[in-house]
Amino acid sequence: MKAFVLGPSSKTVSGMDEIGRAIGSGRVMPDELSRFNAATELRHLDDFAARSSITGGPWQTGLVKVKMPCMWVMNTEVETPEFEISGVRY
């Protein structure tokens, strides 16, 4: 999970190499992988992050306002229309 979450993306050659090195080095025992389920382990990490002050949790939901460009009208920053995006998790 450390190689997947903290290392280069596991969908890259270097990410897969890191996972292979972890298994080949003996840091991960083959019998530990027999019951391994990535979705379950990611859920454990999400649960930890949601309640841990170390990871910046708990998550909150909020609103983001984005200034929208208007190429045909010369607006000041104050006059520029905003687009609101709700449900953003931070």
C-alpha positions in Angstrom: 0.0 0.0 0.0 2.9 2.3 0.7 4.3 1.9 -2.8 0.8 2.4 -4.2 -0.1 5.5 -2.2 3.2 7.3 -1.6 5.4 6.1 -4.4 5.1 6.8 -8.1 1.8 5.8 -9.5 1.4 2.0 -9.6 0.2 2.4 -13.1 3.7 3.4 -14.3 6.7 1.2 -15.0 8.6 2.6 -12.0 5.6 2.2 -9.7 5.3 -1.5 -10.6 9.1 -1.9 -10.2 8.8 -0.5 -6.6 6.0 -3.0 -5.8 8.1 -5.8 -7.3 11.1 -4.8 -5.3 9.0 -4.8 -2.1 7.9 -8.3 -2.7 11.3 -9.6 -3.8 13.2 -8.0 -0.9 11.3 -10.0 1.7 9.7 -6.9 3.2 6.4 -8.5 2.1 5.8 -12.1 2.8 3.9 -14.1 0.1 1.4 -15.4 2.7 0.5 -11.8 3.5 -0.7 -11.4 -0.1 -3.0 -14.4 -0.1 -5.8 -12.4 1.7 -4.8 -9.0 0.3 -7.6 -6.8 -1.1 -6.6 -3.4 -2.4 -10.1 -1.9 -2.0 -10.3 -3.0 1.6 -6.9 -1.6 2.4 -7.7 1.7 0.7 -10.9 1.9 2.7 -8.8 1.4 5.9 -6.6 4.3 4.9 -9.6 6.5 4.0 -11.2 5.7 7.4 -7.9 6.6 9.2 -7.5 9.8 7.2 -11.1 10.9 7.9 -10.6 10.8 11.7 -6.9 11.6 12.1 -5.6 15.1 12.8 -2.2 13.9 11.5 -3.6 13.6 7.9 -5.6 16.8 8.1 -8.9 15.1 8.7 -11.7 15.1 9.0 -12.8 16.0 5.5 -15.2 18.9 5.0 -17.5 19.8 2.1 -17.6 23.3 0.8 -18.2 25.6 -2.1 -15.6 27.0 -4.5 -16.2 30.1 -6.6 -14.2 30.4 -9.9 -13.9 33.6 -11.8 -15.1 33.1 -15.3 -13.2 34.7 -18.2 -15.2 36.9 -20.5 -13.1 37.6 -23.6 -15.5 40.0 -25.3 -16.1 42.4 -22.3 -13.4 44.2 -20.4 -14.6 43.5 -16.8 -12.8 44.5 -13.7 -12.0 41.7 -11.2 -15.0 42.8 -9.1 -17.4 42.7 -12.1 -16.2 39.3 -13.4 -18.9 36.6 -13.2 -18.3 33.7 -10.8 -19.2 30.0 -11.3 -20.0 28.2 -8.1 -19.0 24.5 -7.6 -20.6 22.9 -4.6 -19.7 19.6 -2.9 -16.0 20.1 -3.1 -14.2 17.9 -0.5 -11.2 19.4 1.3 
